Each structure stands twice: as C-alpha cells, then as structure tokens.
Amino acid sequence: MQKWIVFLFSLALISCEMDSYEKGEGEYSLMIADFADMTIDAQKQGVSFVTDDGDNYRFSKPYTAKWIETADTTYRTIIYYNKVENAQADVVSAGTVPTLKPREHWKMKETPEDPVGFESAWLAKNGKYLNMGLLFKTGRIDDEEGMHTIGMAQDTILVNVDQTRTAYYRFLHAQGDTPEYYTNRKYISVLLPEDRPDSIHLTITTYQGVIVRKFPL
C-alpha cells in the first residue's frame, strides 16, 4: 500500500506572486504571467519554457533560482516575463507549482480532506493540466512556516450511457499541526493521464462545504 502523501510544502517558500507593478512604461508595465513548463539544463539553469497556450520561448539569459535542484529536467512553474524579439523572454520572476498525479484511492492508506478555500479551477489550453487556485490557512510553528500535505485521489472511472468515460477525482489535504492564523493563495496543477477520460468530476472540501466542478476534455 502506498501512502497518500504526494506533496509536502511550505506556502511561504514556494509562493510566487507579484503584488504590485509600475504603470506606464516601467519594468512591469508589459509583464505577462503564464503557467509553463520550464526546461532546465545540465548546469541547473532554466533555458526555455512552454506556456499552457503552447507558446515557446527561450530565456534571453539563463535563469537561476534556489528552488532549481535537479539538472536536465522540467519544472512546472508560474513565470512572470517580458517578451523580447526572436521568441525570447526576459524573466522578472518565477516560482514552482506543485503538480499532482491522480492515484487510485484504494492504493492509499489515508485520504484526508481537511478544508481549503476555493478560488478557481480550469483546464490548460494544451489539455495537459487541470489548474486550481486554492486558499490555505497557515501560520508559523517554532518560527518556521507550517507544512501542508496535498494529493489527488482517483475514486473511479465510470462509463456513461453514451459510452464516454468520466474520471472522478478528489482533492486531498492534511492541515497537520499548521495553525490557521492567516490565508495564502497557492496555485496547483494536476497532470492529466495520457489515456484521457472524456470528462473529469472533481470534488474539493472547502470551509463552505464540498464543491463539485466538472470539466469536459
């Protein structure tokens, strides 16, 4: 049996937000924010990225960050950037996005559903991801940011009367010992399987009750 835990994170360490920007022709006036897959080279530097809309860019100069720990790989990110000529981009800021892969619920020892705040959920244009904007209540323990654990359970895949298939997903969250002093927004991506169902039925436990969102693929 596998533990349900698939992603442990501190909101303070991997959040990436630009809270303000300059108007007019300042550094951030033409800045774009996109969900993207960033390609990392052998020197642990970001060299290019592909947005959820399918646009390809190369960095005008290699991008480095403390969170890039693995060479020759791809990271799921939110990237704030300015376009320059020849399909290049100047990166203003970037941060990692936790990426969940649905697992069959019967393979998990635990499936906790502590509540979160729900803002939005949408399918990436490239059909590869289901993205979510969630609100987590958090706080500090012994002067360190509290940790949350998240996952995605696949309860079943049903064949409908029209022979289409619907995958039933359930968002998992363990608050643990983290206090609920304040709220942080966090974006999360769900990597959809290559053997795609025709639709997704997603349930999330929130502070206002269980919500359901349905997505045709």
FENLINLIN-V810255 format. One record per run of one state. SS is the DSSP state (H for helix, E for strand, - for the rest). FROM is the first residue (numbers start at 1). TO is the last residue. If there is no record, write none. Layout:
ss->{SS/SS}
from->{FROM/FROM}
to->{TO/TO}
This chain:
ss->{-/E/-/E/H/-/E/-/E/-/E/-/E/-/E/-/E/-/E/H/E/-/E/-/E/-/E/-/E/-/E/-/E/-/E/-/E/-/E/-/E/-}
from->{1/2/3/7/11/15/32/41/46/52/56/64/73/85/88/97/98/102/103/105/108/109/113/114/116/124/129/139/140/142/144/146/147/160/165/175/182/192/199/207/209/217}
to->{1/2/6/10/14/31/40/45/51/55/63/72/84/87/96/97/101/102/104/107/108/112/113/115/123/128/138/139/141/143/145/146/159/164/174/181/191/198/206/208/216/217}
